[in-house]
Amino acid sequence: MVTSPLYAVIDLGSNSFHMLITRLVAHSVQVVGKVKRKVRLASGLDKHNQLDDAAFARGLECLSFFAERLQDIPAENIRIVATATLRIATNADKFLAQAEQILGKKISLLTGEQEAEQIYLGVAHTCCSVDHRLVLDIGGASTELIVGNGFKTAKVASLNMGCVTFNNEFFPDQQLTKNNFTLAEQKAKNLLVPLATDYQTIGWETALGGSGTMQALAEILNAQHLPAILSLDFLQQMKSQLLTFKYFNDIKITGLSDDRIPVFASGLIILTAIFETFAIKSLQLSSGALREGLLYEMLPDMKQLSIRHRTIKSLSQRFHIDEQHADRVTSQSATLYSQFSTDTPLLKEKKGGNDFKLLTAACALHEIGLLLEYKQHQKHGAYIIKNTDLPGFSQEEALLLAFLIQSYKGPIDIELLNNQTAVNKQNAKYLLATLRLAVILCHRRQNEVLPNYQAKLVSNKIYLSLPESWLSTHPLIFDELKQEQQHLQAINLSLSVVKV
């Protein structure tokens, strides 16, 4: 068996240097290596924008580590880019020349607009959202704002403000004061206001971002068992909480890791200014940015299939899922969902809605754990989903999938139900009931023996009307439906099987 070639992307960022190493497996990206070093290059800029010797040394030492890994990767499969700090630094040419000598490869110094376009592509390739989107990225020395549709950008901007450079300017003593916050906020808004009218004229349906500040905020929400959706109210709560501390070293916020603390305040200020200036109502975390944009543009045919379809197809092949049976369960779930939606306001989404798409993903993957063993296959399946890269699915959506897969038959895991925040809790119960009933009806794994039936869902009561003749010739399925009545009671749903 021929191993697929490796691909590498290196990003010389203002705060961190990153190396991402991947390969293609069943038409989907598999990460085989990640290296990240907090070089803090931007903190080495003096008032004349000259990189000091310490920053030089940190950066070049990091690249000597990266160079070892690049030796085994074809040159045509490598992309190395430099961003904001090396655009600003007056001695960038000297640094880049030494860096290229160490790596043995050419480094592309991206303009701000080129960086913004690649960030947008990284989001477009890895996120399953509406196509008309606003994408934000807050780096160490620059902030990118992009409006686009599908894989095309409509307007891009790169501003010279970042969490490291704002730290240097407004928090040199790492002291948290109202005055420092006010000055930083005012500068951010002064840079943003000239862009606001053009962006709002173009408009967007959803806002996405995945840089460190936004990830840190999502981790705080996750620690509180709340959806990782950022709002202005939440950002202002974080600001108020930060101002209860005197210095950076005093900051203690549940869910905020120590390595994110040094640039958290300045990143929060920039993000809050963007929210206020652009009147953003909410923002979701993206799973891709600059590195993913560079990577996916290297890979063949990455725009032909939707990201979720690629992910599900790849997992189906890697874990030898019975795709014919998965399609059968998906079809029955769709029928049940459609009939349930008639009388249940909480399922008001049409079949194209995200709840329904997550249900079909769970149908496609519900037997993923069978490759390991039958006895614990539902737990194995949930573990796989929770610990696998799932491009196209957010962390919250992955937790919902894990809940549905672990509980698609037998006892229902109430803790997993309570931990998921991707959908309304009541909707999660309805999605689970839909999946469980579809699995029972498909018990024989044959299309030609599936019954004609009617289903209703009114409040917490499910009515399933099945032909008496079919039930009499399927006593095991009938018995499983009787047992299902007991299982669904655990989540306050009742099931009535009506013979017709």
Secondary structure as GFF3:
##gff-version 3
##sequence-region A 1 500
A	DSSP	beta_strand	6	12	.	.	.	ID=ss1
A	DSSP	beta_strand	17	25	.	.	.	ID=ss2
A	DSSP	beta_strand	28	37	.	.	.	ID=ss3
A	DSSP	three_ten_helix	41	44	.	.	.	ID=ss4
A	DSSP	alpha_helix	53	70	.	.	.	ID=ss5
A	DSSP	three_ten_helix	75	77	.	.	.	ID=ss6
A	DSSP	beta_strand	78	82	.	.	.	ID=ss7
A	DSSP	alpha_helix	84	88	.	.	.	ID=ss8
A	DSSP	alpha_helix	92	103	.	.	.	ID=ss9
A	DSSP	beta_strand	108	109	.	.	.	ID=ss10
A	DSSP	alpha_helix	112	126	.	.	.	ID=ss11
A	DSSP	beta_strand	132	138	.	.	.	ID=ss12
A	DSSP	beta_strand	143	149	.	.	.	ID=ss13
A	DSSP	beta_strand	152	159	.	.	.	ID=ss14
A	DSSP	alpha_helix	163	170	.	.	.	ID=ss15
A	DSSP	alpha_helix	178	202	.	.	.	ID=ss16
A	DSSP	beta_strand	206	209	.	.	.	ID=ss17
A	DSSP	alpha_helix	212	223	.	.	.	ID=ss18
A	DSSP	beta_strand	229	230	.	.	.	ID=ss19
A	DSSP	alpha_helix	232	242	.	.	.	ID=ss20
A	DSSP	three_ten_helix	248	250	.	.	.	ID=ss21
A	DSSP	three_ten_helix	258	263	.	.	.	ID=ss22
A	DSSP	alpha_helix	264	278	.	.	.	ID=ss23
A	DSSP	beta_strand	283	285	.	.	.	ID=ss24
A	DSSP	alpha_helix	290	298	.	.	.	ID=ss25
A	DSSP	alpha_helix	307	318	.	.	.	ID=ss26
A	DSSP	alpha_helix	323	341	.	.	.	ID=ss27
A	DSSP	three_ten_helix	345	347	.	.	.	ID=ss28
A	DSSP	alpha_helix	354	365	.	.	.	ID=ss29
A	DSSP	three_ten_helix	368	371	.	.	.	ID=ss30
A	DSSP	alpha_helix	377	386	.	.	.	ID=ss31
A	DSSP	alpha_helix	395	406	.	.	.	ID=ss32
A	DSSP	alpha_helix	414	419	.	.	.	ID=ss33
A	DSSP	alpha_helix	425	441	.	.	.	ID=ss34
A	DSSP	three_ten_helix	447	449	.	.	.	ID=ss35
A	DSSP	beta_strand	454	458	.	.	.	ID=ss36
A	DSSP	beta_strand	461	466	.	.	.	ID=ss37
A	DSSP	alpha_helix	468	473	.	.	.	ID=ss38
A	DSSP	alpha_helix	475	489	.	.	.	ID=ss39
A	DSSP	beta_strand	494	499	.	.	.	ID=ss40
###
